[in-house]
């Protein structure tokens, strides 16, 4: 669809593009690359004013930093280098240096171009008139036009672009690349700038230093494949390149026969060299002599003649797919676009196959509907080039701030990361990215992934600070090891911080001591909206020379503090690149930073005599720390009394109060007699005031009871223990023993006691019965009569020794029905000859039951208790008692011959006379005074029971 009223359209262009940029506030944050905005046909520095004057847009990197002015088509000649054939002199056909405008630009992030300018045509002292000159006698006024600068050829515009890039980077020495945003023909001129120097037959050299210095190219509604909107008819007399140029055909009205219209048409209805349509040589290659008649000149390459064969910037259609030559859709492989520039072809469609000036299909570079150029390493995806689609009409595309900001999206992959410098705060934007991302590893257009790269010194202390966009969640990643060129969104990272929608600044510190010099930063925002860009995120990689703590030297040590078991140590710390805030910390104690070398007194140190390590750090720099082992040795407080040996009056023995009662200079703890005026008169090593046994040697204490032998009341015992305070030490008093056993033969579970039938039948002997073999006990225990609760006589032994075989004392005693064993007077057993300090075993014997002994040795005590009935484990050995149903333990019945084994010999003994009435007899195993089968019955289940061998005689 073509614009029908050419002159109405041109008038609209004039009205819009003659606006001037408005100065806005200075930038708050820096940009990785300056952004250069190039206007199109009939444009000037006001072309993008609606965008750069937008407060939200200006709030990102500030307003317009400066304007670059050029006069293109400055002379009647078409030759770029002028008559002197030297590029860059005052006779060139492109002038950028004037006596009143040197184009020495101010630093900043946003720049605009202005080609709609005029000059005084004085080659010795050129003077610039900008497009806002309006006086009638000024060059460029309606009645005195002198230039069609903004309608000049692509070759000359590309040269002016190169000069502008040079000036912008000179104004920003910390930047090495720019981003170009070109509208309409400005995008084509930018392509010319990038593309021509890659051609083997290139005649134009637009790159300064053979480096294009472009990070990204954005084009808006650019006729990359040409536009035939301004067709033109016949050529008025006196056009550009003719002997008598016509003022009327310069800038009185837009010139449909200008060089720019010549270079932007994709074909000509009539060829200059034969009949029929012919391709545009600039776009698709061909001879200058075949350009349609009517244009002011046919000098496409601006070399001063019209006889050259031009290398087109696009591939010819007949080469690409055999179609019309002017229908090729991508850049000429013989003069390709560089693949180290990121491209965004931003197109517009108002519903009529384009933007009313350029057909949609001719606004971008593509191959089979894939935007090109492709990255040579990633030919299957849109990694290098993408395309956006807007809906503005052509003349309003620079005003479409949203599409401009989307086009400026930062690099989506490490390979296209924007370069930044350390210690500079930058602003970035979160934008909805092109839908083409679905063809790459980044699949969600509303997830904006922005990559940046920064170089730091090989050894540095670095902190990444990011202020994310409020209302959006996301993630910040710091790669200290470079990732792959096309790292996916979830690629592993060295450091990562996730942020929520309300997060404040994020800080990621890194102590760079590995020699790394390049970091990559990835800032990801999720759920980006159309308005997210209006609040930029901010980031800064703060880098400083590595803080180093080089040495710590120990100097003077104060070895003694009167109290607290501490001392002081002076050290000298040497450091470099110290932080400007915080304190210096040594072993957890902080000190003010005063400058290196710094003397610090360490106080209240523990005196333990050990080597001391010192860890030194700065509180405001986690990277700056160092540990020095065995820096010094702590003095010793050998006795740990709070006084270091050097000032301790008793260094080997704790003397906490440093007391010296007799004032002899020897601490009381070390003084043999600190409180004795007479010393030790009996020379026994005990001071008189502490002498236990005056006149005797207190050191002689045979029984070790702390009572010297000379004053000992209980030799061999402990004189100091007198439990009953009767004046006789416990160790020299008899012991009282309470023992308890049950005999199986007499015990009844139903009553929990033993029967007393022998007692009731008056069969018990009045004298102890153990004076016969095998007992041979010679004791004389006897009673005149028995208490009613006596069951029988038992023999109790007290033993000691490692093998419990040493007999200490024996006693015949009475066994009561409740199991208690008492002496003949009815009292607890008393043993008079038990040595002090012994451990004891008690053995209970009965004439026809297995004997038992206490399971464990018990230390001698005045009053001792032992209960054999508590359980079978109370007796020494394995199951030496029988467990009954009520939980009680009883002595096994049936050892009639007292050989400590219940066996057939006991049965044989019983069988000799198994029926005897009213007797006190060994065969009477149930103790009822009768020998009968009931005794056999109690023997039978025990007939193979072995007693403890060390109890047998």
QUIPENOR-V512151 format. One line per field, one symbol per residue. ss: DSSP state (a for helix, b for strand, c for the rest). phi: phi as a letter, one per 30 degrees, with the letter a starting at -180 (. if undefined). burial: # if it has 24 or more other ideal C-beta (glycine too) atoms within 12 Angstrom, else .. Layout:
ss->???
phi->???
burial->???
//
This chain:
ss->cccccaaaaaaaaaaaaccccccccccccbcccbbbbbccccccccccaaaaccaaaaaaaccbbbbbbcbbcccccccccccccccccccccbbccccccccccccccbbbbbcccbbccccccccbbcccccccccccbccbccccaaaccaaaaaaaaaaaaaaaaaaccccccbbbbbbcaaaaaaaaaaaaaacccccccccaaacccbbbbbbbccccccccccccccccccccccccccaaacccccccccaaaaaaccbbcccccccccbbcaaaacbbaaaccccccccccccccccccbbcccbccaaaaccccaaacccbcaaaccccccbbbbbbbcccccbccccbaaacccbbccbbcccccccccccccbbbbbbcccaaaaaacaaaaaaaccccccaaacbbbcccccbbbccccccaaaaaccccccccbbbbbbbbccccbbbbbbbbccccccbbbbbbcccccccccccccccbbbbbccccccbbbbbbbcccccbbbbbbbbccccccaaaccbbbbbbbbbccbbbbbbbbbbbcccccccbbbbbbbbbbbcccccccbbbccbbbccccccbbbbbbbbbcbccbbbbbbbbccbbbbbbbbbbbbbccbccccccccaaaccccccccccccccccccccccccccccccccccccccccaaaccccccccccccccccccaaaccccccccccccccccccaaaccbbbbbbccbcccbbccccbbccaaaaccccccbccccccccccccccbcccccccbbbbbbbbbbbcccccbbbbbbbbbbbcccbbbccccccbbbcccccccbbbbbbbbccbbbbbbcccbbcccbbbbbaaacaaabccccccbbcccccbbbcbcccccccbbcaaaaaaaaacccbccccccccccccccbcaaaaaaaaccccbbccaaacc
phi->.cddceddddddeddddcdcdcdbddddbdcdbdccccdceidadcecedddddedddddbjdddabccbccidbddcdediddhcdjcdcddbcbbbdcaciddddlcbbbcbcdbbbdhcddadbccddcdbddcdejdecbdbacedbdddeddddddeddeddddddbddcbbbccccchdddddddeeddddcdecdccbdddihbdhcdabccchddecjbcecdibcdddidejddbdceeccbdbecdcddddedcddabdbddcadjdbdddddbikdddcdedkddacddchcjbbbcccdddcddddddbicdddcdcbddedbdddccbdcbcccbbcjbilcibbeedccbcabhicdbdcddcbdcbcddbbbcbcbddedcddddedddddddededbedceddbcdibdccbbcbdcdddddcbdcccddcccccbbbcbddbacbbdcbcdddjcclacbccdceddebeddceebdbbbdbcdcddecbbdbcdbcidbbcccbcccchdcdcdddcdcbaacdbbeedbcdbbcdcdccdbcebihbbbbcbcccbbhdddbibcbbhjccbddcjddccbcdbhddccicdccbccacdcaddcaaccdhdacddccechcjbdedbcdadcbebechdbdchciceedcdebdbcdcibdchcicdedcddbeicdddcbechciceedbddbeiccddcbdchcjceedccdccbccbbccedcdbddcibcdbdddddhcdddceccccdddhdcdcdabdacddcdcadbccccbbjdchcddcabadbccdddjdcbddcicedbccbcddidcccccccbdbbddbbedbdbdeadbbbbcdddldddcdjchdbcdcdcjdcbdddkddchcibcaddddddddebdbbchbcbddddchcibcadddddddedcdbccddddcdd
burial->..#..#..##..##.####.#..#..#.##########################.###########################....#..#########..#.#.#################.#..######.#....###....############################.##########################..###.###...#####################..##..###...###.###.################..##.....###########.###############.#.#.########..#....#########.################...#############...######..#..##########.###########################################.##.####..############..###########..#########.##.#####.#.#####.#......#.#####...#.#########.#...#############.####..#.#..#####...#####.###.#..##...#####...#.#..#.#.#.#..###....#.#.###..#.####.#..##.####.#.#####.#####.#.#..#........####..##.........#.##...###....#..#.#.#.###.####..###.#.......####################....#######...###..###....#.#...#....#...###########...#..##################...####..###.##################..#.###.#.####..#.####..###.....################..##.##...#....##############..##.##..##.#.##.##..
//
